[in-house]
Amino acid sequence: MIRPFNTGDLSITMEIWLDSSIKAHPFIDRNYFVMSYEKFMRDQLLANKSFVYEIEGKVVAFISIQENMTIAAINVAWDYRNKGIGEKLLDFAIEKYQQLNVELFRDNTDTIEFFTDNGFEVLGLSEHNETPYEMVIMAYQQDQTSRN
């Protein structure tokens, strides 16, 4: 079930974020994510529209969307990956917002493939302002003529 994030979800969503971010980005020193914990919580999770995915009352994933329709985060607990949960969250966000952007580390090829498989197109590259890694800028725009 997908529902709006509430502050009671904060601990588990941050645990999911930290664990999955470290594991999905082996090319980045884990200390970057540890040191970014408070900033991510404040500037991404709490400052944006966030939604959680629950299974039997347990939060196992979340997505956060900025006002400019950029996906700030989409994270799935590691044990629940590859079960369609990320796709369900993304489908929910696409249905709700119709037009979305995302920036991903260029070396995170699995996540780039996930977004490409779900209709996102690469727009270009940019520099990450806190690491030496390049970012891939991607966008999704729902075809308004195909909507019911």
C-alpha positions in Angstrom: 0.0 0.0 0.0 1.2 3.5 -0.9 0.4 6.3 1.5 1.7 9.8 2.5 4.8 9.8 4.6 4.3 11.0 8.2 6.9 11.8 10.9 6.3 8.4 12.5 8.0 6.9 9.4 11.1 9.0 9.8 13.4 6.5 11.5 12.6 3.6 9.1 12.8 5.7 6.0 16.1 7.1 7.0 17.4 3.6 7.8 16.2 2.5 4.3 17.8 5.5 2.7 21.2 5.1 4.4 21.5 1.3 3.8 20.3 1.3 0.2 22.3 4.4 -0.8 25.5 2.9 0.5 24.8 -0.4 -1.2 23.7 1.1 -4.5 26.7 3.4 -4.8 29.8 1.2 -4.0 31.9 3.7 -6.0 31.2 6.5 -3.4 32.8 6.3 0.1 30.1 5.3 2.6 31.1 8.3 4.8 29.6 10.6 2.2 26.2 9.1 2.9 26.8 9.0 6.7 27.8 12.6 6.7 24.8 13.5 4.5 22.2 11.9 6.8 20.9 15.0 8.5 21.0 17.1 5.3 19.1 14.5 3.4 16.5 14.1 6.2 16.0 17.9 6.4 16.3 19.0 2.7 15.0 16.0 0.8 12.7 13.8 2.9 11.0 16.3 5.2 11.0 19.3 2.8 9.3 17.5 -0.1 6.2 15.4 -0.8 7.0 11.9 0.3 5.1 8.7 0.1 5.9 5.3 1.6 5.2 1.8 0.5 4.0 -0.6 3.2 3.7 -4.4 3.3 1.6 -5.7 6.2 2.1 -2.4 8.1 5.9 -2.3 7.5 7.4 0.5 5.6 9.8 -1.0 3.0 10.3 1.8 0.5 9.7 5.5 -0.1 9.7 8.2 -2.8 10.2 12.0 -2.3 9.2 14.5 -5.0 10.4 18.2 -5.0 8.1 21.1 -5.9 9.9 21.3 -9.3 8.8 17.7 -10.0 12.2 16.3 -9.5 12.5 12.9 -7.7 14.6 13.7 -4.7 14.8 10.0 -3.7 13.3 6.6 -4.4 14.7 4.0 -2.1 13.6 0.4 -1.5 14.8 -1.7 1.5 17.6 -4.0 0.2 15.7 -7.2 1.0 12.7 -6.0 -0.9 14.5 -5.0 -4.1 13.5 -6.6 -7.5 10.0 -7.3 -6.3 8.3 -4.4 -8.3 8.0 -2.1 -5.4 10.1 0.7 -6.9 8.1 0.5 -10.1 4.9 0.8 -8.1 6.1 3.9 -6.4 7.3 5.3 -9.7 4.0 4.5 -11.4 2.2 6.2 -8.4 4.4 9.3 -8.9 3.9 9.4 -12.6 0.1 9.1 -12.3 0.1 11.9 -9.7 2.6 14.3 -11.4 2.6 13.3 -15.1 6.0 15.0 -15.6 9.1 14.1 -13.5 12.8 14.6 -13.6 15.6 12.8 -11.8 19.4 13.1 -11.5 21.4 10.0 -10.9 25.0 9.2 -10.5 26.3 8.2 -14.0 28.1 5.2 -12.4 24.8 3.9 -10.9 23.9 2.0 -14.1 21.3 -0.3 -12.5 19.2 2.7 -11.4 19.6 4.4 -14.8 18.4 1.2 -16.4 15.4 1.1 -14.0 14.4 4.7 -15.0 15.0 4.0 -18.7 12.9 0.9 -18.6 10.1 3.0 -17.0 10.0 5.6 -19.8 12.5 8.1 -18.7 14.9 9.7 -21.3 18.4 11.0 -20.8 18.5 14.7 -21.2 22.2 15.3 -20.5 25.0 15.3 -17.9 25.9 17.6 -15.0 28.5 17.7 -12.3 27.5 16.7 -8.8 28.3 19.6 -6.5 29.5 17.5 -3.5 31.4 14.6 -5.2 33.7 14.3 -8.3 31.1 12.1 -10.0 29.0 13.0 -13.0 25.2 13.0 -12.9 22.8 11.8 -15.6 19.7 14.1 -15.9 16.6 12.1 -17.0 13.0 13.1 -17.6 9.6 11.6 -18.0 6.6 13.3 -19.6 3.4 11.4 -19.9 1.9 11.5 -23.3 -1.3 13.5 -22.7 -3.0 12.1 -25.8 -2.8 8.6 -24.5 -4.5 9.4 -21.1 -8.1 8.5 -20.6 
